[in-house]
Amino acid sequence: MGITGLWPFLRSCGYEAVIRSRFIQTNDPSSPNSSSSSCQVHRVDVLSTFYPAIRSAYVNHSPDTAHQIVERAIIDRGIPMTATLYVDGSPPEEKKKTTQDREKIRSDAIQRAQTFLDFLETRVNSNSRVRKRHFTRIIKAINTAFYWTSDSRTLFINYMRSRGWNVKECSTEADVDIARDCKPDDIVVSGDSDMLAFAAEITTIWRPISRSQFLIYHLPSILEQLRITRAQLTALCIVSKNDYNRNIYLLGPKTNFDIVKSLEGKGTCICLGNRLRTGRNSGSSN
């Protein structure tokens, strides 16, 4: 999920991400199709980038077929075989509340799906007319209830490795491992805006959108447009609503940005983030 509203906030501040298609061959070092640098690595957050394809594949097909469908989705996006694919592990303890909320959403969706199925069965048995919406709401509920289980992920990882792909099975969130492994020239492929929060060597993010296209986010250009430092951007991500933090009530990205931007010095911003995180953790333990 990432930081709520961060992508549109960047656009509202005047930053326009460059649109690129996998079909465009380019010498731009930030392109997944570029071979301009032999040291460049493409680091792909699989679940964040390909979640719709994963959900559709594993809901509607057997695991063996689903593996193939997801691999084809990766290839169709133009991801090179030299890329490193990162697959999420278990949710971290810090995301316990978010994890519980998502489990509740999935549980409720399963109950709705069963209710809709029972209703459909009743209509069929009574020879009543069955409409498209009766199927649509079942499909919607099933999609909401989908969860890519650890067993399915392990089978997918084994399949992809057998096909020659370089896959890293992460102990927890993929973005943590990507940020740890990333070098300045590497390309991060992810739809997760959390990638903007790491005070690491991430400089270029390729965010997937429809029609096999990407929006390219260049971190130095973002900082220049917003006129803030990397530490201030990290602080903004920490205090805004995300998977770890509920945000201060009534403060959206714009207000948080104005507050963070008013602070001076790298140390001040990092201390702000540390204080907010410490306060949240201590408060949640009471």
GUMILO-489017 format. One record per residue (C-alpha): residue number from 1; residue in one letter; chain; x, y, z. Coordinates in nm, 2 decimals, decimal comma. Example, Ala and Ser with C-alpha at 12.3 -4.5 7.8 and 13.67 -1.06 7.14 Angstrom:
! GUMILO-489017
<pt pos="1" code="A" unit="A" px="1,23" py="-0,45" pz="0,78"/>
<pt pos="2" code="S" unit="A" px="1,37" py="-0,11" pz="0,71"/>
***
This chain:
! GUMILO-489017
<pt pos="1" code="M" unit="A" px="0,00" py="0,00" pz="0,00"/>
<pt pos="2" code="G" unit="A" px="0,27" py="0,25" pz="0,10"/>
<pt pos="3" code="I" unit="A" px="0,21" py="0,61" pz="0,21"/>
<pt pos="4" code="T" unit="A" px="-0,15" py="0,71" pz="0,15"/>
<pt pos="5" code="G" unit="A" px="-0,19" py="0,97" pz="-0,11"/>
<pt pos="6" code="L" unit="A" px="0,18" py="1,03" pz="-0,17"/>
<pt pos="7" code="W" unit="A" px="0,19" py="0,96" pz="-0,55"/>
<pt pos="8" code="P" unit="A" px="-0,09" py="1,21" pz="-0,62"/>
<pt pos="9" code="F" unit="A" px="0,06" py="1,46" pz="-0,37"/>
<pt pos="10" code="L" unit="A" px="0,39" py="1,46" pz="-0,57"/>
<pt pos="11" code="R" unit="A" px="0,19" py="1,54" pz="-0,89"/>
<pt pos="12" code="S" unit="A" px="0,00" py="1,82" pz="-0,71"/>
<pt pos="13" code="C" unit="A" px="0,34" py="1,97" pz="-0,62"/>
<pt pos="14" code="G" unit="A" px="0,43" py="1,99" pz="-0,98"/>
<pt pos="15" code="Y" unit="A" px="0,64" py="1,68" pz="-1,02"/>
<pt pos="16" code="E" unit="A" px="0,55" py="1,49" pz="-1,34"/>
<pt pos="17" code="A" unit="A" px="0,68" py="1,14" pz="-1,36"/>
<pt pos="18" code="V" unit="A" px="0,80" py="1,03" pz="-1,71"/>
<pt pos="19" code="I" unit="A" px="0,58" py="0,77" pz="-1,88"/>
<pt pos="20" code="R" unit="A" px="0,76" py="0,49" pz="-2,05"/>
<pt pos="21" code="S" unit="A" px="0,65" py="0,17" pz="-2,22"/>
<pt pos="22" code="R" unit="A" px="0,83" py="-0,16" pz="-2,21"/>
<pt pos="23" code="F" unit="A" px="0,82" py="-0,15" pz="-2,59"/>
<pt pos="24" code="I" unit="A" px="1,04" py="0,16" pz="-2,61"/>
<pt pos="25" code="Q" unit="A" px="1,41" py="0,08" pz="-2,65"/>
<pt pos="26" code="T" unit="A" px="1,62" py="0,35" pz="-2,49"/>
<pt pos="27" code="N" unit="A" px="1,97" py="0,43" pz="-2,37"/>
<pt pos="28" code="D" unit="A" px="1,84" py="0,59" pz="-2,06"/>
<pt pos="29" code="P" unit="A" px="2,01" py="0,42" pz="-1,77"/>
<pt pos="30" code="S" unit="A" px="1,69" py="0,43" pz="-1,57"/>
<pt pos="31" code="S" unit="A" px="1,51" py="0,21" pz="-1,83"/>
<pt pos="32" code="P" unit="A" px="1,45" py="-0,16" pz="-1,75"/>
<pt pos="33" code="N" unit="A" px="1,52" py="-0,22" pz="-2,12"/>
<pt pos="34" code="S" unit="A" px="1,85" py="-0,04" pz="-2,11"/>
<pt pos="35" code="S" unit="A" px="2,18" py="-0,23" pz="-2,11"/>
<pt pos="36" code="S" unit="A" px="2,39" py="0,08" pz="-2,08"/>
<pt pos="37" code="S" unit="A" px="2,55" py="-0,03" pz="-1,75"/>
<pt pos="38" code="S" unit="A" px="2,67" py="-0,38" pz="-1,69"/>
<pt pos="39" code="C" unit="A" px="2,66" py="-0,31" pz="-1,31"/>
<pt pos="40" code="Q" unit="A" px="2,30" py="-0,20" pz="-1,32"/>
<pt pos="41" code="V" unit="A" px="2,05" py="-0,42" pz="-1,14"/>
<pt pos="42" code="H" unit="A" px="1,67" py="-0,42" pz="-1,17"/>
<pt pos="43" code="R" unit="A" px="1,52" py="-0,49" pz="-0,83"/>
<pt pos="44" code="V" unit="A" px="1,15" py="-0,59" pz="-0,86"/>
<pt pos="45" code="D" unit="A" px="0,90" py="-0,60" pz="-0,58"/>
<pt pos="46" code="V" unit="A" px="0,69" py="-0,89" pz="-0,72"/>
<pt pos="47" code="L" unit="A" px="0,38" py="-0,86" pz="-0,50"/>
<pt pos="48" code="S" unit="A" px="0,36" py="-0,48" pz="-0,52"/>
<pt pos="49" code="T" unit="A" px="0,42" py="-0,47" pz="-0,90"/>
<pt pos="50" code="F" unit="A" px="0,21" py="-0,77" pz="-1,01"/>
<pt pos="51" code="Y" unit="A" px="-0,06" py="-0,81" pz="-0,75"/>
<pt pos="52" code="P" unit="A" px="-0,35" py="-0,80" pz="-1,00"/>
<pt pos="53" code="A" unit="A" px="-0,19" py="-1,07" pz="-1,21"/>
<pt pos="54" code="I" unit="A" px="-0,11" py="-1,28" pz="-0,91"/>
<pt pos="55" code="R" unit="A" px="-0,46" py="-1,26" pz="-0,77"/>
<pt pos="56" code="S" unit="A" px="-0,63" py="-1,34" pz="-1,10"/>
<pt pos="57" code="A" unit="A" px="-0,39" py="-1,63" pz="-1,17"/>
<pt pos="58" code="Y" unit="A" px="-0,42" py="-1,80" pz="-0,83"/>
<pt pos="59" code="V" unit="A" px="-0,79" py="-1,74" pz="-0,79"/>
<pt pos="60" code="N" unit="A" px="-0,88" py="-1,89" pz="-1,13"/>
<pt pos="61" code="H" unit="A" px="-0,61" py="-2,15" pz="-1,20"/>
<pt pos="62" code="S" unit="A" px="-0,42" py="-2,44" pz="-1,05"/>
<pt pos="63" code="P" unit="A" px="-0,08" py="-2,34" pz="-0,89"/>
<pt pos="64" code="D" unit="A" px="0,12" py="-2,48" pz="-1,17"/>
<pt pos="65" code="T" unit="A" px="-0,07" py="-2,28" pz="-1,43"/>
<pt pos="66" code="A" unit="A" px="-0,07" py="-1,97" pz="-1,20"/>
<pt pos="67" code="H" unit="A" px="0,31" py="-1,98" pz="-1,18"/>
<pt pos="68" code="Q" unit="A" px="0,33" py="-1,97" pz="-1,56"/>
<pt pos="69" code="I" unit="A" px="0,07" py="-1,69" pz="-1,59"/>
<pt pos="70" code="V" unit="A" px="0,26" py="-1,47" pz="-1,34"/>
<pt pos="71" code="E" unit="A" px="0,59" py="-1,54" pz="-1,51"/>
<pt pos="72" code="R" unit="A" px="0,44" py="-1,43" pz="-1,84"/>
<pt pos="73" code="A" unit="A" px="0,31" py="-1,11" pz="-1,68"/>
<pt pos="74" code="I" unit="A" px="0,66" py="-1,04" pz="-1,57"/>
<pt pos="75" code="I" unit="A" px="0,81" py="-1,10" pz="-1,91"/>
<pt pos="76" code="D" unit="A" px="0,53" py="-0,90" pz="-2,08"/>
<pt pos="77" code="R" unit="A" px="0,63" py="-0,60" pz="-1,86"/>
<pt pos="78" code="G" unit="A" px="0,97" py="-0,62" pz="-2,01"/>
<pt pos="79" code="I" unit="A" px="1,15" py="-0,73" pz="-1,69"/>
<pt pos="80" code="P" unit="A" px="1,49" py="-0,87" pz="-1,80"/>
<pt pos="81" code="M" unit="A" px="1,61" py="-1,21" pz="-1,68"/>
<pt pos="82" code="T" unit="A" px="1,90" py="-1,03" pz="-1,52"/>
<pt pos="83" code="A" unit="A" px="1,66" py="-0,87" pz="-1,27"/>
<pt pos="84" code="T" unit="A" px="1,64" py="-0,97" pz="-0,91"/>
<pt pos="85" code="L" unit="A" px="1,29" py="-1,05" pz="-0,80"/>
<pt pos="86" code="Y" unit="A" px="1,19" py="-1,00" pz="-0,44"/>
<pt pos="87" code="V" unit="A" px="0,91" py="-1,19" pz="-0,28"/>
<pt pos="88" code="D" unit="A" px="0,76" py="-1,08" pz="0,05"/>
<pt pos="89" code="G" unit="A" px="0,80" py="-1,30" pz="0,36"/>
<pt pos="90" code="S" unit="A" px="0,59" py="-1,27" pz="0,68"/>
<pt pos="91" code="P" unit="A" px="0,45" py="-0,94" pz="0,78"/>
<pt pos="92" code="P" unit="A" px="0,67" py="-0,76" pz="1,04"/>
<pt pos="93" code="E" unit="A" px="0,55" py="-0,71" pz="1,40"/>
<pt pos="94" code="E" unit="A" px="0,54" py="-0,34" pz="1,34"/>
<pt pos="95" code="K" unit="A" px="0,25" py="-0,40" pz="1,09"/>
<pt pos="96" code="K" unit="A" px="0,05" py="-0,61" pz="1,33"/>
<pt pos="97" code="K" unit="A" px="-0,25" py="-0,37" pz="1,33"/>
<pt pos="98" code="T" unit="A" px="-0,26" py="-0,34" pz="0,95"/>
<pt pos="99" code="T" unit="A" px="-0,22" py="-0,71" pz="0,91"/>
<pt pos="100" code="Q" unit="A" px="-0,52" py="-0,77" pz="1,15"/>
<pt pos="101" code="D" unit="A" px="-0,73" py="-0,52" pz="0,96"/>
<pt pos="102" code="R" unit="A" px="-0,66" py="-0,68" pz="0,63"/>
<pt pos="103" code="E" unit="A" px="-0,74" py="-1,03" pz="0,77"/>
<pt pos="104" code="K" unit="A" px="-1,07" py="-0,89" pz="0,90"/>
<pt pos="105" code="I" unit="A" px="-1,14" py="-0,75" pz="0,55"/>
<pt pos="106" code="R" unit="A" px="-1,07" py="-1,09" pz="0,39"/>
<pt pos="107" code="S" unit="A" px="-1,27" py="-1,27" pz="0,65"/>
<pt pos="108" code="D" unit="A" px="-1,57" py="-1,05" pz="0,59"/>
<pt pos="109" code="A" unit="A" px="-1,53" py="-1,09" pz="0,21"/>
<pt pos="110" code="I" unit="A" px="-1,54" py="-1,47" pz="0,25"/>
<pt pos="111" code="Q" unit="A" px="-1,87" py="-1,44" pz="0,44"/>
<pt pos="112" code="R" unit="A" px="-2,01" py="-1,22" pz="0,18"/>
<pt pos="113" code="A" unit="A" px="-1,91" py="-1,45" pz="-0,10"/>
<pt pos="114" code="Q" unit="A" px="-2,08" py="-1,74" pz="0,08"/>
<pt pos="115" code="T" unit="A" px="-2,39" py="-1,54" pz="0,13"/>
<pt pos="116" code="F" unit="A" px="-2,40" py="-1,44" pz="-0,24"/>
<pt pos="117" code="L" unit="A" px="-2,34" py="-1,80" pz="-0,34"/>
<pt pos="118" code="D" unit="A" px="-2,63" py="-1,92" pz="-0,12"/>
<pt pos="119" code="F" unit="A" px="-2,85" py="-1,66" pz="-0,27"/>
<pt pos="120" code="L" unit="A" px="-2,75" py="-1,76" pz="-0,63"/>
<pt pos="121" code="E" unit="A" px="-2,82" py="-2,12" pz="-0,55"/>
<pt pos="122" code="T" unit="A" px="-3,16" py="-2,04" pz="-0,42"/>
<pt pos="123" code="R" unit="A" px="-3,25" py="-1,85" pz="-0,74"/>
<pt pos="124" code="V" unit="A" px="-3,13" py="-2,13" pz="-0,96"/>
<pt pos="125" code="N" unit="A" px="-3,32" py="-2,39" pz="-0,76"/>
<pt pos="126" code="S" unit="A" px="-3,64" py="-2,18" pz="-0,78"/>
<pt pos="127" code="N" unit="A" px="-3,59" py="-2,12" pz="-1,16"/>
<pt pos="128" code="S" unit="A" px="-3,57" py="-1,75" pz="-1,09"/>
<pt pos="129" code="R" unit="A" px="-3,38" py="-1,53" pz="-1,33"/>
<pt pos="130" code="V" unit="A" px="-3,01" py="-1,50" pz="-1,27"/>
<pt pos="131" code="R" unit="A" px="-2,85" py="-1,17" pz="-1,37"/>
<pt pos="132" code="K" unit="A" px="-2,49" py="-1,07" pz="-1,43"/>
<pt pos="133" code="R" unit="A" px="-2,47" py="-0,88" pz="-1,11"/>
<pt pos="134" code="H" unit="A" px="-2,53" py="-1,20" pz="-0,91"/>
<pt pos="135" code="F" unit="A" px="-2,20" py="-1,33" pz="-1,05"/>
<pt pos="136" code="T" unit="A" px="-2,02" py="-1,00" pz="-1,04"/>
<pt pos="137" code="R" unit="A" px="-2,06" py="-0,95" pz="-0,66"/>
<pt pos="138" code="I" unit="A" px="-1,94" py="-1,31" pz="-0,59"/>
<pt pos="139" code="I" unit="A" px="-1,63" py="-1,25" pz="-0,80"/>
<pt pos="140" code="K" unit="A" px="-1,57" py="-0,92" pz="-0,63"/>
<pt pos="141" code="A" unit="A" px="-1,59" py="-1,08" pz="-0,29"/>
<pt pos="142" code="I" unit="A" px="-1,36" py="-1,36" pz="-0,38"/>
<pt pos="143" code="N" unit="A" px="-1,10" py="-1,12" pz="-0,52"/>
<pt pos="144" code="T" unit="A" px="-1,12" py="-0,92" pz="-0,19"/>
<pt pos="145" code="A" unit="A" px="-1,07" py="-1,24" pz="0,01"/>
<pt pos="146" code="F" unit="A" px="-0,76" py="-1,34" pz="-0,19"/>
<pt pos="147" code="Y" unit="A" px="-0,43" py="-1,38" pz="0,00"/>
<pt pos="148" code="W" unit="A" px="-0,11" py="-1,51" pz="-0,16"/>
<pt pos="149" code="T" unit="A" px="-0,02" py="-1,78" pz="0,10"/>
<pt pos="150" code="S" unit="A" px="0,34" py="-1,85" pz="0,20"/>
<pt pos="151" code="D" unit="A" px="0,31" py="-2,20" pz="0,05"/>
<pt pos="152" code="S" unit="A" px="0,20" py="-2,06" pz="-0,28"/>
<pt pos="153" code="R" unit="A" px="0,49" py="-1,81" pz="-0,27"/>
<pt pos="154" code="T" unit="A" px="0,74" py="-2,08" pz="-0,20"/>
<pt pos="155" code="L" unit="A" px="0,61" py="-2,29" pz="-0,49"/>
<pt pos="156" code="F" unit="A" px="0,63" py="-1,98" pz="-0,71"/>
<pt pos="157" code="I" unit="A" px="0,99" py="-1,90" pz="-0,60"/>
<pt pos="158" code="N" unit="A" px="1,10" py="-2,26" pz="-0,67"/>
<pt pos="159" code="Y" unit="A" px="0,93" py="-2,25" pz="-1,01"/>
<pt pos="160" code="M" unit="A" px="1,09" py="-1,92" pz="-1,11"/>
<pt pos="161" code="R" unit="A" px="1,44" py="-2,04" pz="-1,00"/>
<pt pos="162" code="S" unit="A" px="1,40" py="-2,35" pz="-1,21"/>
<pt pos="163" code="R" unit="A" px="1,33" py="-2,12" pz="-1,50"/>
<pt pos="164" code="G" unit="A" px="1,65" py="-1,93" pz="-1,45"/>
<pt pos="165" code="W" unit="A" px="1,52" py="-1,63" pz="-1,26"/>
<pt pos="166" code="N" unit="A" px="1,71" py="-1,47" pz="-0,97"/>
<pt pos="167" code="V" unit="A" px="1,46" py="-1,47" pz="-0,69"/>
<pt pos="168" code="K" unit="A" px="1,52" py="-1,35" pz="-0,33"/>
<pt pos="169" code="E" unit="A" px="1,28" py="-1,49" pz="-0,07"/>
<pt pos="170" code="C" unit="A" px="1,26" py="-1,21" pz="0,19"/>
<pt pos="171" code="S" unit="A" px="1,23" py="-1,27" pz="0,56"/>
<pt pos="172" code="T" unit="A" px="0,97" py="-0,99" pz="0,58"/>
<pt pos="173" code="E" unit="A" px="0,87" py="-0,69" pz="0,36"/>
<pt pos="174" code="A" unit="A" px="1,04" py="-0,69" pz="0,01"/>
<pt pos="175" code="D" unit="A" px="1,10" py="-0,32" pz="0,02"/>
<pt pos="176" code="V" unit="A" px="1,33" py="-0,35" pz="0,32"/>
<pt pos="177" code="D" unit="A" px="1,56" py="-0,60" pz="0,14"/>
<pt pos="178" code="I" unit="A" px="1,55" py="-0,39" pz="-0,18"/>
<pt pos="179" code="A" unit="A" px="1,65" py="-0,08" pz="0,01"/>
<pt pos="180" code="R" unit="A" px="1,93" py="-0,27" pz="0,18"/>
<pt pos="181" code="D" unit="A" px="2,06" py="-0,42" pz="-0,15"/>
<pt pos="182" code="C" unit="A" px="2,01" py="-0,12" pz="-0,38"/>
<pt pos="183" code="K" unit="A" px="2,30" py="0,07" pz="-0,54"/>
<pt pos="184" code="P" unit="A" px="2,28" py="0,42" pz="-0,68"/>
<pt pos="185" code="D" unit="A" px="2,25" py="0,31" pz="-1,04"/>
<pt pos="186" code="D" unit="A" px="1,99" py="0,03" pz="-0,97"/>
<pt pos="187" code="I" unit="A" px="1,63" py="0,05" pz="-1,09"/>
<pt pos="188" code="V" unit="A" px="1,36" py="-0,03" pz="-0,84"/>
<pt pos="189" code="V" unit="A" px="1,03" py="-0,16" pz="-0,99"/>
<pt pos="190" code="S" unit="A" px="0,75" py="-0,12" pz="-0,75"/>
<pt pos="191" code="G" unit="A" px="0,40" py="0,03" pz="-0,71"/>
<pt pos="192" code="D" unit="A" px="0,47" py="0,08" pz="-0,34"/>
<pt pos="193" code="S" unit="A" px="0,54" py="0,44" pz="-0,24"/>
<pt pos="194" code="D" unit="A" px="0,72" py="0,32" pz="0,07"/>
<pt pos="195" code="M" unit="A" px="1,02" py="0,30" pz="-0,16"/>
<pt pos="196" code="L" unit="A" px="1,04" py="0,68" pz="-0,13"/>
<pt pos="197" code="A" unit="A" px="1,08" py="0,67" pz="0,24"/>
<pt pos="198" code="F" unit="A" px="1,41" py="0,49" pz="0,27"/>
<pt pos="199" code="A" unit="A" px="1,72" py="0,70" pz="0,33"/>
<pt pos="200" code="A" unit="A" px="1,92" py="0,47" pz="0,12"/>
<pt pos="201" code="E" unit="A" px="2,07" py="0,45" pz="-0,23"/>
<pt pos="202" code="I" unit="A" px="1,73" py="0,43" pz="-0,41"/>
<pt pos="203" code="T" unit="A" px="1,74" py="0,70" pz="-0,68"/>
<pt pos="204" code="T" unit="A" px="1,50" py="0,57" pz="-0,95"/>
<pt pos="205" code="I" unit="A" px="1,16" py="0,40" pz="-0,91"/>
<pt pos="206" code="W" unit="A" px="0,96" py="0,25" pz="-1,19"/>
<pt pos="207" code="R" unit="A" px="0,60" py="0,24" pz="-1,09"/>
<pt pos="208" code="P" unit="A" px="0,37" py="0,01" pz="-1,30"/>
<pt pos="209" code="I" unit="A" px="0,05" py="0,15" pz="-1,44"/>
<pt pos="210" code="S" unit="A" px="-0,20" py="0,02" pz="-1,70"/>
<pt pos="211" code="R" unit="A" px="-0,11" py="-0,09" pz="-2,06"/>
<pt pos="212" code="S" unit="A" px="0,23" py="-0,23" pz="-1,95"/>
<pt pos="213" code="Q" unit="A" px="0,36" py="0,12" pz="-1,89"/>
<pt pos="214" code="F" unit="A" px="0,56" py="0,27" pz="-1,61"/>
<pt pos="215" code="L" unit="A" px="0,59" py="0,61" pz="-1,44"/>
<pt pos="216" code="I" unit="A" px="0,95" py="0,69" pz="-1,37"/>
<pt pos="217" code="Y" unit="A" px="1,03" py="0,87" pz="-1,04"/>
<pt pos="218" code="H" unit="A" px="1,38" py="1,02" pz="-1,01"/>
<pt pos="219" code="L" unit="A" px="1,44" py="1,09" pz="-0,64"/>
<pt pos="220" code="P" unit="A" px="1,69" py="1,38" pz="-0,69"/>
<pt pos="221" code="S" unit="A" px="1,44" py="1,55" pz="-0,92"/>
<pt pos="222" code="I" unit="A" px="1,16" py="1,50" pz="-0,67"/>
<pt pos="223" code="L" unit="A" px="1,37" py="1,66" pz="-0,39"/>
<pt pos="224" code="E" unit="A" px="1,45" py="1,95" pz="-0,62"/>
<pt pos="225" code="Q" unit="A" px="1,09" py="2,00" pz="-0,71"/>
<pt pos="226" code="L" unit="A" px="0,97" py="1,99" pz="-0,35"/>
<pt pos="227" code="R" unit="A" px="1,28" py="2,18" pz="-0,23"/>
<pt pos="228" code="I" unit="A" px="1,34" py="1,95" pz="0,06"/>
<pt pos="229" code="T" unit="A" px="1,62" py="1,71" pz="0,16"/>
<pt pos="230" code="R" unit="A" px="1,61" py="1,33" pz="0,15"/>
<pt pos="231" code="A" unit="A" px="1,58" py="1,33" pz="0,53"/>
<pt pos="232" code="Q" unit="A" px="1,28" py="1,56" pz="0,51"/>
<pt pos="233" code="L" unit="A" px="1,12" py="1,33" pz="0,26"/>
<pt pos="234" code="T" unit="A" px="1,18" py="1,03" pz="0,49"/>
<pt pos="235" code="A" unit="A" px="1,03" py="1,23" pz="0,78"/>
<pt pos="236" code="L" unit="A" px="0,72" py="1,32" pz="0,57"/>
<pt pos="237" code="C" unit="A" px="0,67" py="0,95" pz="0,49"/>
<pt pos="238" code="I" unit="A" px="0,70" py="0,85" pz="0,86"/>
<pt pos="239" code="V" unit="A" px="0,45" py="1,10" pz="0,99"/>
<pt pos="240" code="S" unit="A" px="0,20" py="1,05" pz="0,70"/>
<pt pos="241" code="K" unit="A" px="-0,06" py="0,76" pz="0,70"/>
<pt pos="242" code="N" unit="A" px="0,11" py="0,44" pz="0,61"/>
<pt pos="243" code="D" unit="A" px="0,10" py="0,07" pz="0,69"/>
<pt pos="244" code="Y" unit="A" px="0,28" py="0,13" pz="1,02"/>
<pt pos="245" code="N" unit="A" px="0,13" py="0,46" pz="1,13"/>
<pt pos="246" code="R" unit="A" px="-0,23" py="0,59" pz="1,14"/>
<pt pos="247" code="N" unit="A" px="-0,12" py="0,96" pz="1,10"/>
<pt pos="248" code="I" unit="A" px="-0,21" py="1,25" pz="1,32"/>
<pt pos="249" code="Y" unit="A" px="-0,58" py="1,31" pz="1,30"/>
<pt pos="250" code="L" unit="A" px="-0,69" py="1,55" pz="1,02"/>
<pt pos="251" code="L" unit="A" px="-0,33" py="1,60" pz="0,89"/>
<pt pos="252" code="G" unit="A" px="-0,30" py="1,50" pz="0,53"/>
<pt pos="253" code="P" unit="A" px="0,02" py="1,49" pz="0,31"/>
<pt pos="254" code="K" unit="A" px="0,00" py="1,86" pz="0,23"/>
<pt pos="255" code="T" unit="A" px="-0,02" py="1,97" pz="0,60"/>
<pt pos="256" code="N" unit="A" px="0,25" py="1,72" pz="0,70"/>
<pt pos="257" code="F" unit="A" px="0,47" py="1,85" pz="0,41"/>
<pt pos="258" code="D" unit="A" px="0,44" py="2,21" pz="0,52"/>
<pt pos="259" code="I" unit="A" px="0,53" py="2,12" pz="0,88"/>
<pt pos="260" code="V" unit="A" px="0,83" py="1,90" pz="0,78"/>
<pt pos="261" code="K" unit="A" px="0,95" py="2,16" pz="0,53"/>
<pt pos="262" code="S" unit="A" px="0,95" py="2,43" pz="0,80"/>
<pt pos="263" code="L" unit="A" px="1,21" py="2,22" pz="1,00"/>
<pt pos="264" code="E" unit="A" px="1,57" py="2,30" pz="0,95"/>
<pt pos="265" code="G" unit="A" px="1,86" py="2,05" pz="0,94"/>
<pt pos="266" code="K" unit="A" px="1,89" py="1,68" pz="0,87"/>
<pt pos="267" code="G" unit="A" px="1,91" py="1,59" pz="1,24"/>
<pt pos="268" code="T" unit="A" px="1,59" py="1,78" pz="1,32"/>
<pt pos="269" code="C" unit="A" px="1,39" py="1,58" pz="1,07"/>
<pt pos="270" code="I" unit="A" px="1,53" py="1,25" pz="1,17"/>
<pt pos="271" code="C" unit="A" px="1,47" py="1,32" pz="1,54"/>
<pt pos="272" code="L" unit="A" px="1,11" py="1,42" pz="1,45"/>
<pt pos="273" code="G" unit="A" px="1,05" py="1,08" pz="1,29"/>
<pt pos="274" code="N" unit="A" px="1,22" py="0,89" pz="1,57"/>
<pt pos="275" code="R" unit="A" px="1,01" py="1,08" pz="1,83"/>
<pt pos="276" code="L" unit="A" px="0,68" py="1,01" pz="1,65"/>
<pt pos="277" code="R" unit="A" px="0,76" py="0,64" pz="1,61"/>
<pt pos="278" code="T" unit="A" px="0,88" py="0,61" pz="1,97"/>
<pt pos="279" code="G" unit="A" px="0,56" py="0,78" pz="2,09"/>
<pt pos="280" code="R" unit="A" px="0,34" py="0,56" pz="1,88"/>
<pt pos="281" code="N" unit="A" px="0,50" py="0,24" pz="1,99"/>
<pt pos="282" code="S" unit="A" px="0,49" py="0,33" pz="2,36"/>
<pt pos="283" code="G" unit="A" px="0,13" py="0,44" pz="2,33"/>
<pt pos="284" code="S" unit="A" px="0,03" py="0,11" pz="2,17"/>
<pt pos="285" code="S" unit="A" px="0,17" py="-0,09" pz="2,45"/>
<pt pos="286" code="N" unit="A" px="-0,04" py="0,08" pz="2,72"/>
***
